[in-house]
Amino acid sequence: MSLMESDITFEFMFNSKIHAREIIFSNGWNIKMDRGLDYFQSLAGNYFQIGVDDLKLRPCLETNFDFYKK
């Protein structure tokens, strides 16, 4: 089932001046993610290492999610 079939509108905006990411729902709930969405460690251009195609093997940075209602 698609968002459209469920009568859900998805809108997004990008702001190149901030690093943090936030999802704001129309029902008042917000989700903020620490470190932005780039929580996987950089491959530093080495696309032949373990974890390139299997994310279960890819090193990951710790991150936090905050859920709150305004």
Contact map, one row per residue, 1 for C-alpha under 8 A:
1110110000000000000000000000000000000000000000000000000000000000000000
1111110000000000000000000000000000000000000000000000000000000000000000
1111111111000000000000000000000000000000000000000000000000000000000000
0111111110000000000000000000000000000000000000000000000000000000000000
1111111100000000000000000000000000000000000000000000000000000000000000
1111111100000000000000000000000000000000000000000000000000000000000000
0011111110000000000000000000000000000000000000000000000000000000000000
0011111111000000000000000000000000000000000000000000000000000000000000
0011001111100000000000000000000000000000000000000000000000000000000000
0010000111110000000000000000000000000000000000000000000000000000000000
0000000011111000000000000000000000000000000000000000000000000000000000
0000000001111100000000000000000000000000000000000000000000000000000000
0000000000111110000000000000000000000000000000000000000000000000000000
0000000000011111000000000000000000000000000000000000000000000000000000
0000000000001111110000000000000000000000000000000000000000000000000000
0000000000000111111000000000000000000000000000000000000000000000000000
0000000000000011111000000000000000000000000000000000000000000000000000
0000000000000011111110000000000000000000000000000000000000000000000000
0000000000000001111110000000000000110000000000000000000000000000000000
0000000000000000011111000000000111110000000000000000000000000000000000
0000000000000000011111100000000111111000000000000000000000000000000000
0000000000000000000111110000011110000000000000000000000000000000000000
0000000000000000000011111000011100000000000000000000000000000000000000
0000000000000000000001111101111000000000000000000000000000000000000000
0000000000000000000000111111110000000000000000000000000000000000000000
0000000000000000000000011111100000000000000000000000000000000000000000
0000000000000000000000001111100000000000000000000000000000000000000000
0000000000000000000000011111110000000000000000000000000000000000000011
0000000000000000000000011111111000000000000000000000000000000000001111
0000000000000000000001111001111100000000000000000000000000000000011111
0000000000000000000001110000111110000000000000000000000000000000111100
0000000000000000000111100000011111000000000000000000000000000000111000
0000000000000000000111000000001111111000000000000000000000000011110000
0000000000000000000110000000000111110000000000000000000000000011100000
0000000000000000001110000000000011111110000000000000000000000010000000
0000000000000000001110000000000011111110000000000000000000000000000000
0000000000000000000010000000000010111110000000000000000000000000000000
0000000000000000000000000000000000111111100000000000000000000000000000
0000000000000000000000000000000000111111100000000000000000011110000000
0000000000000000000000000000000000000111110000000000000001111000000000
0000000000000000000000000000000000000111111000000000000001111000000000
0000000000000000000000000000000000000001111100000000000000000000000000
0000000000000000000000000000000000000000111111101001000000000000000000
0000000000000000000000000000000000000000011111000000000000000000000000
0000000000000000000000000000000000000000001111100000000000000000000000
0000000000000000000000000000000000000000001111111000000000000000000000
0000000000000000000000000000000000000000001011111001000000000000000000
0000000000000000000000000000000000000000000001111101000000000000000000
0000000000000000000000000000000000000000001001111111000000000000000000
0000000000000000000000000000000000000000000000011111110011000000000000
0000000000000000000000000000000000000000000000001111111111100000000000
0000000000000000000000000000000000000000001000111111111001000000000000
0000000000000000000000000000000000000000000000000111111000000000000000
0000000000000000000000000000000000000000000000000111111111000000000000
0000000000000000000000000000000000000000000000000011111111000000000000
0000000000000000000000000000000000000000000000000010011111000000000000
0000000000000000000000000000000000000000000000000110011111100000000000
0000000000000000000000000000000000000001100000000111011111110000000000
0000000000000000000000000000000000000001100000000010000011111000000000
0000000000000000000000000000000000000011100000000000000001111100000000
0000000000000000000000000000000000000011100000000000000000111110000000
0000000000000000000000000000000000000010000000000000000000011111000000
0000000000000000000000000000000011100010000000000000000000001111100000
0000000000000000000000000000000011000000000000000000000000000111110000
0000000000000000000000000000001111000000000000000000000000000011111000
0000000000000000000000000000011110000000000000000000000000000001111100
0000000000000000000000000000111100000000000000000000000000000000111110
0000000000000000000000000000111000000000000000000000000000000000011111
0000000000000000000000000001110000000000000000000000000000000000001111
0000000000000000000000000001110000000000000000000000000000000000000111
